Amino acid sequence: MRYGFTTGSCAAAASKAAAYMLLLGMKKKNITIETPKGIPYQAEIVDIKRTENEVSCAVVKDGGDDPDVTSGCLVYATVSIIKDEEIAGITSAQLIDETLSNLNSSSNTNKNNSNCICIDEVYINIDGGEGVGRVTKPGLDQPVGSAAINHIPRQMIEEEIRDVCKQADYRGGISVIISVPDGEEIAKKTFNERLGIVGGISIIGTSGIVEPMSSQALLDTIHVELNQRKVQGFDYVAVSPGNYGLDYMLKTYGYDLDRSVKCSNYIGDTIDMVNELGFSGMLLTGHIGKLIKVSGGIMNTHSKEGDCRMELMAAAGIEAKVSQSTLKEVLKCVSTEEAIRLIKEEGKLAEVMQYILKKVMYYLCKRAGERLNIECIIYSNEFGELAKSEGADRWLNLLVQEQEQ
């Protein structure tokens, strides 16, 4: 399968081409940059607009074979000269602080969070324009108020601009504005608004390339949501595979499931992140269709990783002395809701679910380790609450109180 290139790579390529045309005066229809992954990106430059002090151009985002909502969009860079008197408006102390912050924050989530970079007598200001979102919540890669251009893309843009400035023997100020005309519309198909990025998409990418069918983007989103909650000062977190059962949770417990961190199929990885970030408590709420798999130790619940839902239901039925005829029918079921109905009709639902909960908690606690207090609620859309661990109410009450404040 064919890999693609991130919005960060597109922004860096467009920035380099625009700077080249501005400072060296020659039209550039193609440009090559080196991605952090070490794979060269040869980008075609389109929609070139040139004046004496400003050049704008774009790169078409190519997501490769990955189902990327940004594929095909135009990522623009507008590069212009910053006049000496405008640079002089920023004190030397500010420039030194910004430069040191950028150079010394290699492990910080907010590294390179300044728009301004001053290295080797070249002053570079990087900001977002049309279709690039603004950060409105803490805990993201960039501070509140900044354009949602993450630190790796910022580094890439800065390095490419510096390279061109060196070729042109230019010393002075450079402004770089990244824009995506369709970005605000595209952002509606992403998690941006939920994360606190408004007005457009994020310019992202750590390796510079998009790997086909990569799950890393989703895992990164989960980590960001968890980190945001931790930064806000919370010591506990609600996690759910998705919004399946949202109406039930709201009606039964008064809890808006949409406020939980969505882990999709990555239950095990999410537990690891919760531990890594230092939370003391986690409440996992999920539909039986997902969590039955956890009772068998399956921590990635995607069907391609393993199913065994009916086999696990039947195993729990054997433990609860469900009749052989019912177990045979359970094994023929295509949905857990159907299997639950059969077991309920025999009057064995409580016993079966207690066994399933016991197994689920065993594997959750095994993954979580001793430090993290993890609790669980299992439900069915048709039959309501199926099982709840002993300490689940404590975290649930805190979460309900929190949303009411």
VOPAGU-2260 file (C-alpha; in pm, 1 decimal, decimal comma):
REM VOPAGU-2260
SITE   aa  ch    i         X         Y         Z
SITE  MET   A    0       0,0       0,0       0,0
SITE  ARG   A    1     113,0     353,9     -77,2
SITE  TYR   A    2     205,0     591,5     204,2
SITE  GLY   A    3     119,1     961,3     191,6
SITE  PHE   A    4     245,9    1281,7     346,6
SITE  THR   A    5     115,1    1474,5     646,3
SITE  THR   A    6     -27,3    1825,6     648,5
SITE  GLY   A    7     296,8    1919,4     825,9
SITE  SER   A    8     503,9    1799,0     531,6
SITE  CYS   A    9     276,5    1985,5     290,4
SITE  ALA   A   10     309,8    2305,4     494,1
SITE  ALA   A   11     688,3    2273,2     508,9
SITE  ALA   A   12     715,2    2206,3     134,1
SITE  ALA   A   13     491,6    2500,0      43,8
SITE  SER   A   14     684,4    2724,6     285,8
SITE  LYS   A   15    1019,7    2627,0     136,4
SITE  ALA   A   16     898,4    2685,3    -219,2
SITE  ALA   A   17     747,1    3024,0    -132,1
SITE  ALA   A   18    1063,8    3132,8      48,7
SITE  TYR   A   19    1275,9    3016,4    -245,0
SITE  MET   A   20    1072,9    3220,8    -493,5
SITE  LEU   A   21    1067,1    3524,8    -263,2
SITE  LEU   A   22    1437,4    3532,5    -175,2
SITE  LEU   A   23    1597,2    3384,2    -488,1
SITE  GLY   A   24    1352,8    3523,0    -741,5
SITE  MET   A   25    1307,0    3206,5    -946,3
SITE  LYS   A   26     977,1    3028,8   -1001,4
SITE  LYS   A   27     959,1    2689,2    -836,1
SITE  LYS   A   28     709,5    2430,2    -961,4
SITE  ASN   A   29     857,2    2140,5    -761,4
SITE  ILE   A   30    1036,5    2122,0    -428,9
SITE  THR   A   31    1196,6    1846,5    -219,9
SITE  ILE   A   32    1209,9    1835,3     158,2
SITE  GLU   A   33    1339,4    1571,1     397,0
SITE  THR   A   34    1074,7    1432,0     632,3
SITE  PRO   A   35    1161,7    1339,1     993,8
SITE  LYS   A   36    1112,8     976,3     886,1
SITE  GLY   A   37    1405,8    1019,3     646,4
SITE  ILE   A   38    1186,8     980,0     338,4
SITE  PRO   A   39    1222,6    1265,3      85,1
SITE  TYR   A   40     902,8    1441,2     -14,8
SITE  GLN   A   41     898,5    1568,4    -373,1
SITE  ALA   A   42     602,9    1804,5    -386,2
SITE  GLU   A   43     440,7    1973,6    -682,3
SITE  ILE   A   44     381,9    2344,0    -622,1
SITE  VAL   A   45      51,7    2491,2    -742,5
SITE  ASP   A   46    -140,4    2820,4    -742,5
SITE  ILE   A   47     167,0    3042,0    -724,9
SITE  LYS   A   48     111,1    3412,9    -656,3
SITE  ARG   A   49     409,8    3648,0    -642,0
SITE  THR   A   50     470,6    4011,5    -549,5
SITE  GLU   A   51     792,3    4192,0    -460,2
SITE  ASN   A   52     758,7    4125,8     -86,0
SITE  GLU   A   53     533,1    3820,9     -70,9
SITE  VAL   A   54     485,6    3480,1    -231,7
SITE  SER   A   55     195,0    3242,1    -183,6
SITE  CYS   A   56     176,8    2884,4    -312,4
SITE  ALA   A   57      16,4    2553,0    -227,2
SITE  VAL   A   58      71,8    2178,4    -212,2
SITE  VAL   A   59    -206,3    1925,1    -267,7
SITE  LYS   A   60    -233,1    1697,3      36,7
SITE  ASP   A   61    -177,2    1334,6     -61,5
SITE  GLY   A   62    -278,7    1089,3     209,7
SITE  GLY   A   63    -167,3     785,6      12,8
SITE  ASP   A   64    -384,7     481,4      70,8
SITE  ASP   A   65    -486,8     598,8     418,8
SITE  PRO   A   66    -852,5     706,2     455,0
SITE  ASP   A   67    -761,0    1065,5     542,1
SITE  VAL   A   68   -1025,1    1342,0     539,3
SITE  THR   A   69    -757,6    1597,1     446,0
SITE  SER   A   70    -650,5    1415,3     128,8
SITE  GLY   A   71    -688,2    1638,4    -174,0
SITE  CYS   A   72    -704,5    1965,5      16,6
SITE  LEU   A   73    -471,2    2254,1     -65,9
SITE  VAL   A   74    -218,8    2351,1     203,3
SITE  TYR   A   75     -95,9    2705,5     139,4
SITE  ALA   A   76     205,7    2894,1     266,0
SITE  THR   A   77     229,5    3270,9     233,3
SITE  VAL   A   78     584,7    3389,2     296,1
SITE  SER   A   79     669,0    3758,2     325,6
SITE  ILE   A   80     946,2    3985,6     444,8
SITE  ILE   A   81     915,3    4131,9     792,9
SITE  LYS   A   82    1048,1    4486,8     797,2
SITE  ASP   A   83    1333,4    4572,1    1032,8
SITE  GLU   A   84    1121,2    4815,7    1231,7
SITE  GLU   A   85     863,6    4542,7    1295,0
SITE  ILE   A   86    1133,7    4308,7    1423,5
SITE  ALA   A   87    1270,1    4588,3    1641,3
SITE  GLY   A   88     933,8    4599,4    1815,9
SITE  ILE   A   89    1024,2    4273,7    1986,6
SITE  THR   A   90    1284,6    4316,9    2260,5
SITE  SER   A   91    1606,6    4121,3    2261,4
SITE  ALA   A   92    1504,5    3957,4    2588,1
SITE  GLN   A   93    1185,6    3825,0    2429,9
SITE  LEU   A   94    1376,3    3681,4    2137,7
SITE  ILE   A   95    1628,2    3511,0    2365,4
SITE  ASP   A   96    1351,8    3363,5    2582,7
SITE  GLU   A   97    1162,9    3233,2    2280,2
SITE  THR   A   98    1473,8    3083,5    2122,9
SITE  LEU   A   99    1582,6    2910,3    2444,0
SITE  SER   A  100    1229,1    2780,3    2495,4
SITE  ASN   A  101    1227,1    2631,0    2147,2
SITE  LEU   A  102    1571,1    2473,5    2179,8
SITE  ASN   A  103    1536,3    2334,8    2532,4
SITE  SER   A  104    1188,7    2181,8    2530,0
SITE  SER   A  105    1255,8    1851,1    2352,5
SITE  SER   A  106    1043,0    1646,0    2594,3
SITE  ASN   A  107     765,5    1895,8    2665,4
SITE  THR   A  108     420,4    1846,6    2516,6
SITE  ASN   A  109     415,1    2218,6    2433,0
SITE  LYS   A  110     764,2    2232,3    2280,4
SITE  ASN   A  111     819,1    2493,3    2009,4
SITE  ASN   A  112     495,6    2655,6    2114,2
SITE  SER   A  113     616,9    3004,4    2028,7
SITE  ASN   A  114     523,6    3148,3    1691,6
SITE  CYS   A  115     858,0    3324,4    1672,0
SITE  ILE   A  116    1194,4    3163,1    1601,7
SITE  CYS   A  117    1517,7    3362,4    1590,0
SITE  ILE   A  118    1828,1    3164,6    1494,6
SITE  ASP   A  119    2142,1    3273,6    1306,7
SITE  GLU   A  120    2007,8    3630,0    1266,6
SITE  VAL   A  121    1701,7    3505,8    1081,4
SITE  TYR   A  122    1374,9    3591,7    1254,9
SITE  ILE   A  123    1087,4    3361,3    1156,7
SITE  ASN   A  124     723,6    3407,1    1259,3
SITE  ILE   A  125     495,0    3108,4    1193,0
SITE  ASP   A  126     118,5    3146,6    1224,7
SITE  GLY   A  127    -206,8    3005,6    1094,3
SITE  GLY   A  128    -446,7    3165,6     851,3
SITE  GLU   A  129    -776,2    3063,9     695,8
SITE  GLY   A  130    -881,3    2707,5     772,2
SITE  VAL   A  131    -612,6    2642,3    1034,5
SITE  GLY   A  132    -763,9    2597,9    1379,0
SITE  ARG   A  133    -690,2    2787,2    1699,2
SITE  VAL   A  134    -624,9    2615,9    2031,7
SITE  THR   A  135    -886,5    2696,4    2297,8
SITE  LYS   A  136    -814,2    2431,9    2564,4
SITE  PRO   A  137    -496,8    2348,2    2759,6
SITE  GLY   A  138    -315,3    2018,3    2727,0
SITE  LEU   A  139    -264,5    2023,7    2351,1
SITE  ASP   A  140      63,2    2040,9    2160,3
SITE  GLN   A  141      37,2    2421,9    2139,4
SITE  PRO   A  142     -72,4    2671,4    2406,4
SITE  VAL   A  143    -417,1    2829,6    2417,9
SITE  GLY   A  144    -453,2    3101,6    2155,4
SITE  SER   A  145    -191,6    2962,4    1919,5
SITE  ALA   A  146    -251,8    2831,5    1572,2
SITE  ALA   A  147    -292,0    2453,2    1573,8
SITE  ILE   A  148      39,0    2394,0    1397,9
SITE  ASN   A  149     215,7    2128,5    1601,9
SITE  HIS   A  150     578,6    2147,7    1704,4
SITE  ILE   A  151     721,0    1901,1    1452,2
SITE  PRO   A  152     563,8    2083,3    1153,5
SITE  ARG   A  153     689,3    2410,7    1302,5
SITE  GLN   A  154    1039,9    2267,2    1321,3
SITE  MET   A  155    1014,1    2139,7     964,3
SITE  ILE   A  156     898,0    2479,0     834,4
SITE  GLU   A  157    1169,7    2661,3    1027,1
SITE  GLU   A  158    1446,0    2430,7     901,7
SITE  GLU   A  159    1335,7    2462,0     538,7
SITE  ILE   A  160    1309,1    2841,9     563,5
SITE  ARG   A  161    1653,7    2865,1     724,6
SITE  ASP   A  162    1798,2    2649,3     446,7
SITE  VAL   A  163    1663,8    2888,4     182,7
SITE  CYS   A  164    1780,0    3193,5     379,2
SITE  LYS   A  165    2129,1    3044,6     388,9
SITE  GLN   A  166    2127,2    2989,6      12,3
SITE  ALA   A  167    2013,9    3347,5     -42,3
SITE  ASP   A  168    2249,2    3486,2     223,3
SITE  TYR   A  169    1948,3    3654,6     379,4
SITE  ARG   A  170    1947,7    3803,8     729,1
SITE  GLY   A  171    1622,9    3947,5     855,7
SITE  GLY   A  172    1261,5    3867,0     923,2
SITE  ILE   A  173    1036,0    3613,7     753,2
SITE  SER   A  174     663,4    3569,0     811,6
SITE  VAL   A  175     502,3    3233,7     729,1
SITE  ILE   A  176     124,8    3201,4     726,3
SITE  ILE   A  177     -15,0    2850,0     673,8
SITE  SER   A  178    -371,5    2825,6     549,5
SITE  VAL   A  179    -614,0    2559,7     425,4
SITE  PRO   A  180    -912,9    2720,6     249,1
SITE  ASP   A  181   -1135,1    2414,2     305,8
SITE  GLY   A  182   -1002,9    2356,1     656,5
SITE  GLU   A  183   -1303,8    2473,9     853,6
SITE  GLU   A  184   -1535,0    2241,0     662,9
SITE  ILE   A  185   -1290,2    1949,1     683,7
SITE  ALA   A  186   -1255,7    1999,4    1059,8
SITE  LYS   A  187   -1622,0    1907,3    1105,1
SITE  LYS   A  188   -1523,1    1550,1    1014,1
SITE  THR   A  189   -1250,1    1536,2    1281,2
SITE  PHE   A  190   -1221,2    1539,8    1661,7
SITE  ASN   A  191   -1088,5    1897,8    1657,5
SITE  GLU   A  192   -1386,0    2073,9    1815,5
SITE  ARG   A  193   -1403,2    1811,8    2089,8
SITE  LEU   A  194   -1033,1    1860,9    2159,9
SITE  GLY   A  195   -1063,8    2238,4    2172,3
SITE  ILE   A  196    -939,1    2336,3    1827,2
SITE  VAL   A  197   -1179,9    2572,2    1653,7
SITE  GLY   A  198   -1196,5    2728,7    1309,1
SITE  GLY   A  199   -1014,0    2467,0    1107,7
SITE  ILE   A  200    -785,4    2167,0    1094,0
SITE  SER   A  201    -457,1    2100,4    1271,6
SITE  ILE   A  202    -125,3    2097,4    1089,9
SITE  ILE   A  203      18,9    1776,8    1229,1
SITE  GLY   A  204     255,8    1485,5    1179,9
SITE  THR   A  205     550,3    1349,3    1375,6
SITE  SER   A  206     717,5    1146,3    1101,2
SITE  GLY   A  207     609,5    1357,0     804,5
SITE  ILE   A  208     446,0    1060,6     632,8
SITE  VAL   A  209     104,8     896,2     657,7
SITE  GLU   A  210     124,7     520,2     686,1
SITE  PRO   A  211    -163,9     334,5     519,1
SITE  MET   A  212    -438,3     233,3     760,8
SITE  SER   A  213    -227,6     354,6    1051,7
SITE  SER   A  214    -393,3     343,6    1393,9
SITE  GLN   A  215    -142,3     590,7    1535,7
SITE  ALA   A  216    -358,4     896,0    1466,2
SITE  LEU   A  217    -642,9     753,1    1674,0
SITE  LEU   A  218    -407,9     652,3    1955,4
SITE  ASP   A  219    -259,6    1003,3    1950,1
SITE  THR   A  220    -609,8    1149,4    1980,4
SITE  ILE   A  221    -685,5     927,2    2281,2
SITE  HIS   A  222    -361,6    1039,3    2446,0
SITE  VAL   A  223    -441,7    1406,0    2381,6
SITE  GLU   A  224    -788,1    1374,3    2537,9
SITE  LEU   A  225    -646,5    1198,0    2843,6
SITE  ASN   A  226    -368,5    1454,0    2878,2
SITE  GLN   A  227    -616,5    1741,6    2855,0
SITE  ARG   A  228    -812,6    1599,4    3144,8
SITE  LYS   A  229    -496,8    1550,5    3350,2
SITE  VAL   A  230    -381,0    1905,3    3281,2
SITE  GLN   A  231    -720,3    2029,6    3404,5
SITE  GLY   A  232    -637,5    1872,5    3741,3
SITE  PHE   A  233    -856,1    1561,1    3741,3
SITE  ASP   A  234    -724,3    1244,8    3903,6
SITE  TYR   A  235    -983,6    1010,7    3754,4
SITE  VAL   A  236   -1120,2     956,6    3405,8
SITE  ALA   A  237   -1416,7     794,8    3233,5
SITE  VAL   A  238   -1337,2     582,8    2928,3
SITE  SER   A  239   -1575,4     420,4    2682,7
SITE  PRO   A  240   -1527,5     250,0    2345,9
SITE  GLY   A  241   -1774,6     493,3    2185,3
SITE  ASN   A  242   -2114,1     658,9    2211,7
SITE  TYR   A  243   -2305,8     333,5    2165,2
SITE  GLY   A  244   -2552,4     341,8    2453,9
SITE  LEU   A  245   -2531,2     718,3    2506,9
SITE  ASP   A  246   -2910,1     752,7    2554,9
SITE  TYR   A  247   -2915,6     463,6    2801,2
SITE  MET   A  248   -2633,2     603,9    3017,0
SITE  LEU   A  249   -2790,2     949,5    3021,9
SITE  LYS   A  250   -3135,1     818,1    3115,0
SITE  THR   A  251   -3015,6     561,6    3371,0
SITE  TYR   A  252   -2724,7     735,2    3541,2
SITE  GLY   A  253   -2759,6    1097,2    3434,7
SITE  TYR   A  254   -2416,1    1074,0    3278,9
SITE  ASP   A  255   -2341,3    1208,3    2931,9
SITE  LEU   A  256   -2125,7     938,8    2775,5
SITE  ASP   A  257   -2001,5    1190,9    2520,2
SITE  ARG   A  258   -1794,4    1346,5    2799,8
SITE  SER   A  259   -1586,9    1029,9    2837,3
SITE  VAL   A  260   -1264,5     963,0    2651,6
SITE  LYS   A  261   -1339,5     743,3    2350,2
SITE  CYS   A  262   -1094,4     455,0    2328,4
SITE  SER   A  263   -1254,1     280,6    2029,0
SITE  ASN   A  264   -1110,6     -72,3    2020,1
SITE  TYR   A  265    -791,3      20,5    2205,3
SITE  ILE   A  266    -886,5     -68,5    2560,7
SITE  GLY   A  267    -545,6    -205,0    2658,8
SITE  ASP   A  268    -350,0      82,4    2506,4
SITE  THR   A  269    -580,3     331,8    2675,1
SITE  ILE   A  270    -524,7     171,4    3015,7
SITE  ASP   A  271    -150,6     199,3    2953,1
SITE  MET   A  272    -186,9     571,5    2875,0
SITE  VAL   A  273    -404,6     631,1    3182,2
SITE  ASN   A  274    -130,5     472,1    3392,3
SITE  GLU   A  275     145,8     663,2    3217,1
SITE  LEU   A  276     -26,3     997,3    3280,1
SITE  GLY   A  277     -63,8     919,0    3650,5
SITE  PHE   A  278    -441,4     895,7    3697,0
SITE  SER   A  279    -545,0     710,6    4012,3
SITE  GLY   A  280    -890,7     603,5    3893,0
SITE  MET   A  281   -1056,7     493,8    3569,9
SITE  LEU   A  282   -1418,0     398,1    3500,6
SITE  LEU   A  283   -1471,4     189,2    3187,4
SITE  THR   A  284   -1830,6     184,0    3063,3
SITE  GLY   A  285   -1914,1     -27,0    2763,0
SITE  HIS   A  286   -2164,4    -233,7    2573,3
SITE  ILE   A  287   -2155,7    -610,2    2622,0
SITE  GLY   A  288   -2063,9    -650,2    2254,3
SITE  LYS   A  289   -1723,4    -493,1    2319,8
SITE  LEU   A  290   -1654,0    -589,4    2678,9
SITE  ILE   A  291   -1737,9    -958,2    2638,6
SITE  LYS   A  292   -1412,0    -980,3    2444,8
SITE  VAL   A  293   -1219,6    -836,5    2739,6
SITE  SER   A  294   -1349,5   -1129,3    2949,5
SITE  GLY   A  295   -1127,0   -1343,2    2728,0
SITE  GLY   A  296    -823,7   -1118,8    2769,1
SITE  ILE   A  297    -869,7    -948,8    2429,7
SITE  MET   A  298    -750,7    -589,9    2480,2
SITE  ASN   A  299    -793,9    -475,0    2121,1
SITE  THR   A  300   -1158,5    -545,4    2047,2
SITE  HIS   A  301   -1147,0    -495,1    1669,9
SITE  SER   A  302   -1289,3    -796,9    1489,9
SITE  LYS   A  303    -967,6    -844,6    1295,4
SITE  GLU   A  304    -781,9    -897,2    1624,4
SITE  GLY   A  305   -1023,4   -1159,3    1751,6
SITE  ASP   A  306   -1391,9   -1218,3    1813,4
SITE  CYS   A  307   -1495,9   -1520,5    2023,9
SITE  ARG   A  308   -1799,6   -1328,5    2155,8
SITE  MET   A  309   -2039,7   -1620,8    2143,0
SITE  GLU   A  310   -1777,4   -1869,4    2260,0
SITE  LEU   A  311   -1707,9   -1647,9    2562,2
SITE  MET   A  312   -2081,5   -1610,4    2628,8
SITE  ALA   A  313   -2121,6   -1987,8    2610,2
SITE  ALA   A  314   -1825,1   -2041,3    2843,9
SITE  ALA   A  315   -1985,5   -1808,5    3098,3
SITE  GLY   A  316   -2312,7   -1998,8    3045,7
SITE  ILE   A  317   -2143,8   -2328,2    3124,5
SITE  GLU   A  318   -2009,7   -2180,0    3448,6
SITE  ALA   A  319   -2362,2   -2060,6    3537,1
SITE  LYS   A  320   -2518,3   -2399,4    3448,0
SITE  VAL   A  321   -2717,9   -2271,9    3150,9
SITE  SER   A  322   -2887,3   -2557,2    2965,5
SITE  GLN   A  323   -2707,4   -2722,4    2677,6
SITE  SER   A  324   -2989,2   -2641,6    2436,6
SITE  THR   A  325   -2967,3   -2269,6    2516,4
SITE  LEU   A  326   -2587,9   -2273,3    2485,3
SITE  LYS   A  327   -2616,7   -2426,2    2141,0
SITE  GLU   A  328   -2852,4   -2145,2    2040,5
SITE  VAL   A  329   -2614,7   -1885,6    2188,6
SITE  LEU   A  330   -2333,8   -2015,5    1968,4
SITE  LYS   A  331   -2555,4   -1957,1    1663,6
SITE  CYS   A  332   -2627,4   -1593,4    1754,4
SITE  VAL   A  333   -2487,3   -1309,7    1546,9
SITE  SER   A  334   -2522,9   -1043,7    1817,6
SITE  THR   A  335   -2462,6   -1030,5    2190,9
SITE  GLU   A  336   -2803,4    -867,8    2242,6
SITE  GLU   A  337   -2963,5   -1181,5    2097,1
SITE  ALA   A  338   -2748,6   -1408,1    2313,1
SITE  ILE   A  339   -2834,6   -1207,2    2625,4
SITE  ARG   A  340   -3205,6   -1242,6    2544,5
SITE  LEU   A  341   -3174,7   -1624,5    2528,7
SITE  ILE   A  342   -2988,5   -1641,0    2858,6
SITE  LYS   A  343   -3235,6   -1402,9    3024,2
SITE  GLU   A  344   -3527,0   -1619,2    2908,1
SITE  GLU   A  345   -3371,0   -1910,2    3097,0
SITE  GLY   A  346   -3339,3   -1698,2    3410,9
SITE  LYS   A  347   -2961,3   -1718,6    3424,5
SITE  LEU   A  348   -2862,8   -1366,6    3317,3
SITE  ALA   A  349   -2744,1   -1244,2    3658,5
SITE  GLU   A  350   -2519,6   -1548,5    3713,6
SITE  VAL   A  351   -2373,8   -1530,1    3362,2
SITE  MET   A  352   -2301,4   -1157,7    3387,5
SITE  GLN   A  353   -2138,6   -1186,7    3727,6
SITE  TYR   A  354   -1901,2   -1443,9    3585,2
SITE  ILE   A  355   -1830,0   -1225,1    3278,8
SITE  LEU   A  356   -1772,3    -921,4    3502,5
SITE  LYS   A  357   -1533,5   -1121,6    3719,5
SITE  LYS   A  358   -1328,1   -1218,3    3413,6
SITE  VAL   A  359   -1340,6    -864,9    3269,4
SITE  MET   A  360   -1215,8    -716,2    3596,6
SITE  TYR   A  361    -940,1    -977,0    3618,4
SITE  TYR   A  362    -796,1    -874,8    3282,4
SITE  LEU   A  363    -852,6    -502,6    3335,9
SITE  CYS   A  364    -673,7    -511,1    3671,4
SITE  LYS   A  365    -397,1    -728,3    3530,4
SITE  ARG   A  366    -333,5    -468,5    3257,9
SITE  ALA   A  367    -372,5    -173,5    3495,3
SITE  GLY   A  368    -137,4    -299,9    3764,0
SITE  GLU   A  369    -162,6    -227,1    4134,3
SITE  ARG   A  370    -149,1     154,6    4126,9
SITE  LEU   A  371    -455,0     225,8    3910,4
SITE  ASN   A  372    -802,5     174,0    4057,7
SITE  ILE   A  373   -1011,4      55,5    3764,2
SITE  GLU   A  374   -1388,1      -5,3    3769,2
SITE  CYS   A  375   -1636,6    -115,8    3505,4
SITE  ILE   A  376   -2002,8     -94,3    3400,8
SITE  ILE   A  377   -2136,4    -331,4    3133,9
SITE  TYR   A  378   -2470,4    -256,7    2970,4
SITE  SER   A  379   -2700,2    -358,2    2689,5
SITE  ASN   A  380   -2915,6    -118,4    2491,4
SITE  GLU   A  381   -3211,0    -356,1    2515,2
SITE  PHE   A  382   -3166,9    -493,9    2867,2
SITE  GLY   A  383   -2998,3    -203,7    3047,0
SITE  GLU   A  384   -2735,2    -254,5    3314,2
SITE  LEU   A  385   -2593,0    -606,0    3301,2
SITE  ALA   A  386   -2314,0    -583,9    3558,1
SITE  LYS   A  387   -2127,6    -323,9    3759,9
SITE  SER   A  388   -1809,5    -358,7    3964,0
SITE  GLU   A  389   -1817,3    -283,6    4334,5
SITE  GLY   A  390   -1646,0      56,8    4319,0
SITE  ALA   A  391   -1804,7     184,6    3997,3
SITE  ASP   A  392   -2063,2     402,6    4172,4
SITE  ARG   A  393   -1792,8     608,0    4342,2
SITE  TRP   A  394   -1638,8     723,7    4015,4
SITE  LEU   A  395   -1977,3     754,6    3845,6
SITE  ASN   A  396   -2106,8     985,9    4120,0
SITE  LEU   A  397   -1797,8    1205,9    4088,5
SITE  LEU   A  398   -1841,6    1224,7    3711,4
SITE  VAL   A  399   -2210,8    1317,0    3737,1
SITE  GLN   A  400   -2134,0    1585,1    3997,2
SITE  GLU   A  401   -1858,5    1719,7    3774,3
SITE  GLN   A  402   -2085,3    1764,2    3470,9
SITE  GLU   A  403   -2350,0    1933,5    3684,8
SITE  GLN   A  404   -2106,1    2200,1    3802,6
